[in-house]
């Protein structure tokens, strides 16, 4: 059939387009424009199994400490290396989440340029340096007798480490850093780090393997000296490593957090501690502010950027950003916290899916559930820029399952209403209701809030009209009959009416659904509504997410399942096509897109979210709530005019038996 051939062609074309983003990850693995020796990490070929390189050491340390009968072999230093590495991972992740939240909020943000998927892919291996350091710690412990049975505290060791860092480490790093900006080394190594003009905390450790070797040798000077002189302690080691991580993350977080009063109280501190805005200038100007954490060498050798203080003050005074459009979403599954932009960056940059290792993270998942249960306010997830339109995404701290609990409805409605009122007070133009925030049984597609607050200036949009338009335009050309299955909704009624008026038969397989649909149609349109007991009447099915596996199995081979709901149905067939939930491909000028919206592919946005953007762009003055619907052709044309493209066949998949 011609439509099947077109389906496969468009599917392959769109898959290729989406695949370009993932292909760029492989491209950036080459590290720099002219990769030098030792650019790749030695365990790159292991992929997600790279942590196994630490397994022999971890196993040996656990066995030695817990199984050894000789008390002299039980050393807390050896066993504590693993918790130290884990604490570094947690420390980094806290900075990542905090930085993404603060830069989305806008207050004290330093650089306004966008972060895109290529940067996320390039920085996805930020944990390699922790693995590398872990190997050195274990090997160093086994080789150096002086590293065994360290005391908890030694003041002289802490002083030695501090002095050696201020002296040799900072001095040598400054000149190494300047050398790395020489065109020979820059093109082969350091350019990889500077590919990120807008920095995130983990940008600090994104370097080729060879660079990390040189950095480790520098940072090893204080630690090795303290060890060999017998002045080392557990506290000194842990504090110095934590200090390095803290300063690295802070310097790359892209929001200013060091208050001015600190430098007012002790003015020489400006030579001993840099700020995020100070190091940000190094990533935008390149030839200034070379220092590691202490700017004194930039002062000494006259490489201080003259605008350092101006940018620092300007960033501190910057207020939170007021968006034009807000999209209100919510959490879906307990594991969805990892897929949020504030969660794990590498997961957020890919369509949401279940991972086998999530069960290992159940303590964190349980903790997050408890926090969201207690926390009673929406939080900012993401910011974007569409031409001159400022966009933000806010999330309700509730999970999908809670929306179906009657005793939770009042609480959820209160949270949604508070978000709407907050948007109204801030002068936001449009607020779109995403996922189940516009569920009819919850608030009648948002009408509840309009009825309670008739004075609202912010326009509340449920996005139903565009969702209908997307579904209708996803139906293959030449289709004369479709099956409508699933719990009926505002979108379902509108789809049925539009199709019947367009001369396409709408088939229902349930008496009750047939009666309810017929009452919503005009007499003329109702002539195109058909009740059937056969599942083989059509190979085009319009469905909700609750479509059962049994019903899917009854559909004829090659059936196209097109969801009209916010959530996709669970796929039960390998010989059928499954379309995405109503969504469109965003234009290239939508900026700061570095995460996926739930299960949608990269740079694809749900119809409900796009509807809010269109509402603001077109300057429409009506709410789209309750029974209110816009003209389907009008809103579809508006979406195309503003650069959104049909996703249509993109997520349809076929696997033949």
C-alpha positions in Angstrom: 0.0 0.0 0.0 1.2 3.5 -0.8 0.6 4.9 2.6 2.7 2.1 4.2 5.6 3.0 1.9 5.2 6.6 2.7 5.0 5.7 6.4 8.3 3.8 6.3 10.0 6.5 4.2 9.0 9.3 6.6 9.9 7.0 9.6 13.3 6.4 8.3 13.8 10.1 7.4 12.8 11.3 10.8 14.7 8.5 12.6 17.8 9.6 10.7 17.2 13.3 11.7 16.8 12.4 15.4 19.8 10.0 15.1 22.0 12.9 14.1 21.9 14.2 17.7 23.0 10.8 19.0 25.7 10.6 16.3 27.2 13.9 17.4 27.9 12.2 20.8 30.2 9.8 19.0 31.7 12.7 17.0 32.6 14.6 20.2 34.1 11.5 21.7 37.1 12.4 19.5 37.7 15.0 22.2 39.2 17.8 20.2 39.5 19.3 16.7 42.9 17.5 16.3 42.9 14.7 18.9 46.3 14.1 20.5 47.6 11.0 22.1 45.8 9.7 25.3 42.6 11.6 24.5 40.2 8.7 25.0 39.7 7.2 28.4 41.1 3.6 28.6 37.8 2.0 29.5 35.6 3.8 26.9 35.0 0.6 25.1 33.3 -0.8 28.2 30.4 1.6 27.9 28.2 1.5 31.0 30.2 -1.4 32.4 33.2 0.9 32.9 32.7 0.8 36.7 33.8 -2.8 36.7 37.4 -1.6 36.5 37.1 -0.7 40.2 35.4 -4.0 41.1 38.6 -5.9 42.0 39.8 -3.2 44.3 36.4 -2.7 45.9 36.1 -6.5 46.4 39.6 -6.7 47.9 39.0 -3.9 50.3 35.7 -5.3 51.5 37.2 -8.8 51.9 40.3 -7.5 53.7 38.3 -5.4 56.2 35.4 -7.7 57.0 36.8 -11.2 56.4 40.4 -10.9 57.6 41.2 -12.5 60.9 44.3 -10.4 61.3 43.3 -7.1 63.1 46.3 -5.4 61.7 45.0 -5.8 58.1 41.7 -4.1 58.9 42.2 -0.6 57.9 39.4 2.0 57.7 41.4 4.0 55.1 41.1 1.2 52.6 37.4 0.6 53.0 36.5 4.3 53.1 37.8 4.9 49.5 34.5 3.6 48.0 32.2 5.9 50.2 34.5 8.8 49.2 34.0 8.1 45.5 30.2 7.8 46.0 30.2 11.1 47.9 31.9 12.8 45.0 29.2 11.5 42.6 26.5 12.8 44.9 28.3 16.1 45.4 28.6 16.7 41.7 24.9 15.8 41.1 23.8 18.2 43.7 25.6 21.0 41.9 24.2 19.9 38.6 20.6 20.0 39.9 21.1 23.3 41.8 22.8 25.0 38.8 20.1 23.9 36.4 17.4 25.1 38.7 19.0 28.5 39.4 19.8 29.2 35.7 16.2 28.2 34.8 14.9 30.6 37.4 17.2 33.3 36.1 18.3 35.2 39.2 22.1 35.7 39.3 22.5 33.9 36.0 25.8 34.9 34.3 25.6 33.8 30.6 22.3 33.7 28.7 23.4 31.6 25.8 21.9 28.2 25.2 22.9 24.7 26.3 22.1 22.1 23.6 22.1 18.4 23.2 25.6 18.2 21.8 27.0 19.7 25.0 25.1 17.2 27.2 26.4 14.3 25.1 29.9 15.6 25.2 29.8 16.0 29.0 28.0 12.7 29.7 31.3 11.0 30.8 31.9 13.3 33.7 32.2 10.4 36.1 35.3 9.0 34.2 37.6 11.2 36.3 36.1 9.8 39.5 36.8 6.3 38.3 40.3 7.3 37.4 40.9 8.9 40.8 39.5 5.9 42.5 42.0 3.6 40.7 44.9 5.9 41.8 43.7 6.0 45.4 43.4 2.2 45.5 46.8 1.6 43.8 48.4 4.3 45.9 47.2 2.8 49.1 48.5 -0.7 48.1 51.9 0.7 47.1 52.5 3.2 49.9 52.9 1.8 53.4 52.6 5.3 54.8 49.0 5.5 53.6 47.9 2.7 55.9 46.1 3.4 59.2 46.0 7.1 58.9 44.7 9.1 61.9 41.4 10.9 61.7 43.0 14.3 62.2 46.4 15.9 62.1 46.7 19.7 62.1 50.2 19.9 60.7 49.1 17.8 57.7 46.2 20.1 57.0 48.5 23.1 57.1 51.1 21.5 54.8 48.4 20.6 52.2 46.9 24.1 52.3 50.3 25.8 51.8 51.3 23.4 49.1 48.1 24.1 47.2 48.5 27.9 47.5 52.1 27.6 46.3 53.1 24.9 43.9 49.7 23.7 42.8 48.1 27.0 42.0 51.4 28.3 40.4 52.0 25.3 38.3 48.4 25.0 37.2 48.4 28.6 36.1 51.3 28.0 33.7 50.0 24.6 32.6 46.7 26.3 31.8 48.4 29.0 29.7 50.4 26.3 27.9 47.1 24.5 27.1 45.9 27.6 25.3 48.8 27.5 22.9 47.4 26.5 19.6 49.2 23.2 19.4 47.9 21.9 22.8 44.6 23.7 22.5 43.6 22.1 19.2 44.6 18.6 20.5 43.3 18.7 24.0 41.9 21.8 25.7 39.5 22.9 23.0 37.3 20.0 24.1 36.7 21.7 27.4 36.1 25.1 25.8 33.5 23.7 23.4 31.2 24.6 26.4 30.9 28.3 26.3 27.9 28.2 28.7 29.3 26.1 31.5 27.6 23.6 33.8 29.2 22.3 37.0 30.4 19.1 35.3 32.0 21.1 32.5 34.9 21.5 35.0 36.0 17.9 34.6 35.3 17.5 30.9 38.9 17.1 29.6 40.8 14.5 27.5 42.4 11.7 29.5 45.9 13.2 29.1 44.8 16.5 30.7 43.4 14.6 33.7 46.7 12.9 34.2 48.5 16.2 34.4 45.8 17.7 36.7 46.0 14.6 39.0 49.8 15.0 39.2 49.4 18.5 40.3 46.8 17.8 43.0 48.8 14.8 44.2 51.7 17.1 45.3 50.0 18.1 48.6 48.5 14.6 49.3 51.7 12.7 48.5 53.9 15.1 50.5 51.7 14.8 53.5 51.7 11.0 53.2 55.4 10.6 52.8 56.1 13.0 55.7 53.8 11.1 57.9 51.5 14.1 58.5 48.5 12.9 56.4 45.1 12.2 57.9 41.7 11.0 56.8 40.2 14.4 57.3 42.9 16.2 55.3 42.5 13.8 52.4 38.7 14.0 52.4 38.6 17.8 52.9 41.1 18.5 50.1 39.3 16.3 47.6 36.0 17.9 48.6 37.5 21.4 48.3 38.7 20.7 44.8 35.3 19.3 43.7 33.5 22.2 45.4 35.6 24.9 43.8 35.5 23.2 40.4 31.7 22.9 40.4 31.1 26.4 41.8 33.3 28.0 39.2 31.4 26.4 36.3 27.8 26.7 37.7 26.8 29.8 35.6 25.1 31.6 38.4 26.8 34.0 40.9 26.4 33.0 44.6 29.4 34.6 46.4 28.0 37.7 48.2 29.8 41.0 48.2 30.0 41.2 52.0 32.5 38.4 52.1 35.1 40.5 50.1 34.1 43.6 52.2 35.0 41.8 55.4 38.3 40.4 54.2 39.4 42.2 51.0 42.5 40.0 50.3 40.1 37.1 49.8 39.7 38.3 46.2 43.2 37.0 45.5 42.5 33.6 47.2 39.1 32.7 45.9 37.5 33.1 42.5 33.8 33.4 41.7 31.6 31.7 39.1 31.5 35.0 37.1 35.3 35.3 37.2 35.8 31.9 35.6 32.9 32.3 33.2 34.9 35.1 31.6 37.6 32.6 30.8 35.1 30.5 28.8 33.8 33.6 26.9 37.1 35.5 26.5 39.6 32.6 26.5 42.8 34.6 27.0 42.1 35.9 30.5 41.5 34.6 34.0 43.7 31.5 33.8 44.0 30.8 37.5 42.8 27.6 39.1 40.8 28.7 42.2 43.0 31.6 43.4 43.1 34.7 41.1 46.4 36.0 42.6 48.5 34.7 39.7 46.2 36.5 37.2 46.9 39.7 39.1 50.7 39.0 39.3 51.0 38.2 35.5 48.5 40.7 34.3 46.0 38.3 32.8 43.0 39.4 34.8 40.0 40.3 32.7 39.2 44.0 33.2 35.5 43.3 33.3 35.7 40.7 36.1 34.3 43.0 38.8 31.6 44.5 36.5 30.3 41.1 35.6 30.4 39.9 39.2 28.3 42.9 40.4 25.9 42.6 37.4 25.3 38.9 38.0 24.7 39.4 41.7 22.1 42.1 41.0 20.3 40.1 38.3 16.7 39.3 39.3 14.6 36.2 38.6 13.4 36.0 35.0 9.7 36.6 34.3 8.5 34.4 31.4 5.8 35.1 28.9 4.5 31.5 28.8 4.5 28.8 31.5 3.8 25.2 30.8 2.5 23.4 33.9 3.4 19.7 34.0 3.9 17.1 36.8 5.9 14.0 37.6 4.8 10.7 36.0 6.5 7.7 37.5 8.7 7.6 40.7 11.7 7.2 38.3 10.7 10.3 36.3 12.7 12.4 38.7 15.9 11.1 37.0 14.5 12.1 33.6 13.7 15.7 34.7 16.1 18.3 33.5 17.0 18.9 37.1 17.8 15.2 37.5 20.4 13.1 35.6 21.4 15.2 32.6 22.3 12.2 30.4 18.9 10.6 31.1 17.0 13.9 30.6 18.5 14.2 27.2 16.9 11.0 26.0 13.2 9.9 25.8 12.0 8.6 29.1 12.3 4.8 29.5 12.8 2.3 32.2 16.4 1.3 33.1 17.4 -1.9 34.8 19.7 -0.1 37.2 16.8 2.0 38.7 16.2 -0.7 41.2 19.7 -0.1 42.6 18.6 3.5 43.1 15.5 2.8 45.1 16.7 4.5 48.3 17.0 7.8 46.3 13.7 7.2 44.6 12.0 6.6 48.0 13.6 9.7 49.4 12.4 11.8 46.5 8.8 10.4 46.9 8.9 11.5 50.5 10.2 15.0 49.5 7.5 15.5 46.8 4.8 14.3 49.3 5.9 17.0 51.8 6.8 19.8 49.4 3.7 21.7 48.6 4.6 24.1 45.7 5.4 24.0 42.0 9.1 24.2 41.0 10.8 25.5 37.9 12.1 22.7 35.7 13.2 24.4 32.5 13.5 27.6 30.5 13.5 28.1 26.8 13.5 31.0 24.3 11.2 31.0 21.3 12.2 34.0 19.2 11.6 36.8 21.7 9.2 34.8 23.8 10.5 33.6 27.2 9.2 30.2 28.2 9.4 28.3 31.5 8.2 24.8 32.5 6.8 24.4 36.1 6.1 21.0 37.7 3.5 20.0 40.2 5.2 17.7 42.8 2.7 14.9 42.3 2.9 11.6 40.4 0.5 10.3 37.8 -1.0 7.7 40.1 -2.0 10.5 42.5 -4.2 12.2 39.9 -6.5 9.1 40.0 -6.9 9.1 43.8 -10.1 11.0 44.7 -8.7 12.0 48.1 -5.8 13.7 46.3 -7.8 15.8 43.9 -8.5 18.7 46.2 -4.7 19.0 47.0 -3.8 18.8 43.3 -6.4 21.3 42.3 -5.1 23.7 45.0 -1.5 23.3 43.7 -2.6 24.0 40.1 -4.7 27.0 41.1 -1.9 28.4 43.2 0.4 28.1 40.1 -2.2 29.9 38.0 -2.6 32.7 40.5 1.2 33.1 40.8 1.5 33.4 37.1 -1.3 35.9 37.1 0.4 38.0 39.7 3.7 38.0 37.9 2.1 39.2 34.7 2.6 36.0 32.7 0.6 36.0 29.5 -0.3 32.3 29.1 -0.3 29.2 31.2 -0.8 25.9 29.4 -1.9 22.8 31.3 0.1 19.7 30.6 -0.5 16.0 31.1 -3.2 15.4 33.7 -3.3 18.9 35.0 -6.3 19.5 32.6 -8.0 16.1 33.3 -11.8 16.6 32.8 -12.6 14.6 36.0 -10.2 16.7 38.0 -11.1 20.3 36.9 -13.2 20.0 33.7 -10.2 20.9 31.4 -9.3 23.9 33.5 -12.7 25.4 33.6 -12.8 25.1 37.4 -10.1 27.7 37.8 -11.7 30.2 35.4 -15.0 29.9 37.2 -13.4 30.5 40.6 -11.2 33.4 39.3 -13.1 35.3 36.6 -10.7 38.2 36.9 -7.7 36.3 35.7 -5.5 38.1 33.2 -3.3 35.1 32.4 -4.8 33.0 29.7 -5.3 29.3 30.7 -4.9 26.9 27.9 -5.7 23.2 27.9 -4.3 22.7 24.3 -7.2 20.4 23.2 -7.6 22.2 19.8 -4.0 21.6 18.7 -4.1 18.0 20.0 -7.1 17.4 17.8 -5.5 19.0 14.8 -2.3 16.9 15.3 -4.3 13.7 15.5 -6.4 14.5 12.5 -3.4 15.4 10.4 -1.6 12.2 11.5 -4.3 10.0 9.8 -2.9 8.7 6.5 -4.2 10.3 3.3 -7.1 8.4 1.7 -8.4 6.9 5.0 -12.1 6.6 4.8 -12.8 4.8 8.1 -11.2 5.0 11.6 -11.9 3.1 14.9 -12.2 5.3 18.0 -11.3 3.4 21.2 -10.8 4.3 24.8 -12.5 6.5 27.4 -14.1 9.5 25.7 -12.8 12.9 26.4 -13.1 16.5 25.1 -10.4 15.7 22.5 -12.1 12.5 21.4 -15.5 14.2 20.9 -13.8 17.0 18.9 -11.9 14.5 16.7 -15.1 12.5 16.0 -17.0 15.6 15.0 -14.2 16.9 12.8 -13.8 13.5 11.0 -17.5 13.0 10.5 -17.9 16.5 9.1 -15.0 15.7 6.8 -16.7 12.6 5.4 -14.6 10.0 7.3 -16.6 7.2 9.1 -15.9 6.9 12.8 -16.4 3.4 14.1 -17.0 2.6 17.8 -17.0 -0.9 19.2 -19.1 -0.2 22.3 -22.8 0.6 22.6 -22.4 3.1 25.4 -19.6 4.9 23.6 -21.7 5.0 20.5 -24.6 6.6 22.3 -22.5 9.2 24.1 -20.7 10.1 20.9 -24.0 10.5 19.0 -25.3 13.0 21.5 -22.3 15.2 20.8 -22.6 15.2 17.0 -24.8 17.2 14.7 -27.5 15.1 12.9 -25.6 15.4 9.7 -22.3 14.3 11.2 -24.0 11.5 13.1 -24.7 9.7 9.8 -20.9 9.0 9.7 -20.9 7.4 13.1 -20.9 3.6 13.0 -21.4 0.9 15.6 -19.6 -2.3 14.9 -18.9 -5.6 16.6 -16.0 -6.5 14.3 -12.4 -5.4 15.1 -11.4 -5.8 11.4 -13.3 -2.8 10.0 -10.3 -0.5 9.9 -6.5 -0.5 10.3 -6.5 3.0 11.6 -7.3 3.2 15.4 -7.5 6.4 17.4 -6.8 5.3 21.0 -6.3 6.5 24.6 -3.5 5.3 26.9 -5.8 2.8 28.7 -6.1 0.6 25.6 -5.8 -3.0 26.9 -3.4 -5.6 25.5 -6.4 -7.8 24.7 -8.0 -5.1 22.5 -4.7 -4.5 20.7 -4.3 -8.2 20.0 -7.8 -8.1 18.3 -6.8 -5.4 15.9 -5.8 -6.6 12.4 -2.2 -7.0 11.4 -0.6 -3.7 10.3 -3.0 -1.5 12.3 -1.9 2.1 13.0 -2.5 3.1 16.6 -2.7 6.9 16.9 -3.0 8.1 20.6 -5.2 11.1 21.3 -4.3 11.1 25.0 -1.5 12.7 26.9 0.1 9.3 27.7 0.9 6.6 25.1 -0.7 3.2 25.3 1.5 0.3 26.3 2.7 -1.4 23.1 1.5 -5.0 22.8 2.0 -5.7 19.1 5.2 -6.0 17.0 3.3 -6.2 13.7 1.6 -2.8 14.1 2.5 0.9 13.9 2.4 3.0 17.1 2.4 6.8 16.7 3.5 9.2 19.3 1.1 11.1 21.5 0.1 14.4 19.9 3.3 16.3 19.3 5.3 18.3 16.7 8.9 19.0 15.8 10.1 22.3 17.1 11.8 24.9 14.9 15.6 25.4 15.1 15.2 28.8 16.7 13.7 27.3 19.9 16.7 27.7 22.2 18.1 26.1 25.3 16.7 22.6 24.4 18.9 20.0 26.1 16.3 17.6 27.5 13.4 15.5 26.2 9.8 16.1 27.1 8.9 12.8 28.8 8.9 10.0 26.2 9.1 12.3 23.1 12.2 12.4 20.9 14.7 15.2 21.0 13.4 18.6 19.9 9.8 17.3 19.8 7.2 19.0 21.9 3.7 17.9 23.0 0.7 19.6 21.4 -0.5 20.8 24.7 2.8 22.7 25.4 2.9 24.1 21.9 -0.6 25.4 22.2 0.4 27.8 25.0 3.2 29.1 22.8 0.9 29.7 19.9 -1.6 31.4 22.2 1.0 34.0 23.2 2.4 34.4 19.7 -1.0 35.0 18.1 -2.1 37.2 21.0 -5.4 35.3 21.5 -7.5 36.8 24.3 -9.7 33.8 25.2 -9.1 31.0 27.6 -9.1 27.5 26.1 -10.8 25.6 28.9 -13.9 23.6 29.6 -15.9 23.2 26.3 -14.0 26.0 24.6 -12.3 24.9 21.3 -10.5 26.9 18.7 -11.0 26.4 15.0 -8.9 23.3 14.1 -7.7 24.5 10.7 -6.8 27.9 12.2 -4.6 26.6 15.0 -3.0 24.0 12.7 -2.1 26.7 10.2 -0.7 28.9 13.1 1.5 26.0 14.2 3.0 25.5 10.7 3.4 29.3 10.2 5.5 29.5 13.3 7.8 26.8 12.2 6.5 23.7 14.0 6.5 20.6 11.8 4.2 17.5 11.8 5.7 14.5 13.6 3.2 12.2 12.0 5.0 9.1 11.0 8.1 9.8 13.0 7.4 7.5 16.0 5.5 4.9 14.2 7.3 1.6 14.4 6.9 -1.7 12.7 8.4 -5.1 13.4 7.3 -8.0 11.2 6.8 -11.4 12.7 
